[in-house]
Amino acid sequence: MGWLWAIIVGLVLGLIAKAILPGKQHLPLWMTTVLGMIGAIVGNSMAAGFGIDETRGVDWGRHALQLVVAVVLVFAGDYLYKMVKGTQTT
């Protein structure tokens, strides 16, 4: 069940990150989901490092860190994806 939640959270974070970024992103949905999952994992680790991973109520700080990391990863992933796709000849 943990993997299912990781995929769902990754998908949601990746889609929110794509919505926040200006312009059109060219990443496929599966890559957006993977980058969102990685953003959630890294954001959780950062929250634990800052001591805000376990708070009363909703962990807004943890969620904000997850989203920020997901936005950065989707931005970098889209840039790299366009670079790789642009260098391929068809």
N, C-alpha and C positions, 0 to 999 in steps of 0.2 A: 504494500500500500504506500510505502514511502516513495517509491519510484514514480508512482502515479501522481502523487502530489508534487514531486519535483518537476515532472513534465508539465503539469498544469501551471504551476507557479512560473516556470521558465517561459512558457508560451505567453502568459499574461504580461510578465515583465518585458519580454522581447517586443510584444506588440505595443505596449505603452511607450517603450523606448523609441520604436519606429515612429510613433505618433508625435513624440516630442521633437525629434530631429527634423529640421527643415528640409524640404525637397523630397525627392523620391529616392528610396533605398532599393537596391537591387538584390538584396539577400533573399535566398529562398526561405520558406517558412521553417523548414527543419533547422537551418543554420541560425535563424533568429531565436528559435526555441532553445537550442543548445547554448547560445550566448546568454540568453536570459537565465538559464539554469546555472551557468558559471557565475553570472552576476549575483544570483541569489546566494550561492555558496561563499563567494568572496565577501559579499556584503555582510553575511552572518559572521564570518571570521573577523571582519573589521569591527563589527558591533561588539563581539566578545572582547576584542582587544581594548575597546573604549569603555567596556563595562556597562553597555546599555542593551545587552542581548536579552536579559531577563528583567523585565519591569512589570509593574502592575498595569493591567489593562492592555491596550493595544500598544505594541512596540513600534511607535512611529519612527523613532530614530533608526531602528534596524531596517524598517521598510524603506526609509529614505536612502540609506546607504546602499541597499540592494538595487534600488532604481537608478541611483547615480552610477554605480558600477555597470549596470546593464546598459545604460545610455552610452557610456564610454566604450564598452565592448562592441555594441552594435555599430557605433560610428566607425570604430577602427576596423571591425569586420567588414563593413560595407566598403570602406576605402580599399582594403586589401582585395576583396572580392572583385571590385571594379578593375583594380590593377591587373589581377590575374586574368580576368575575362578579356580585358583590353589587349593583352599581349598574345592571346591565342588567335591564330588565323583559321578561318573556316573556309 
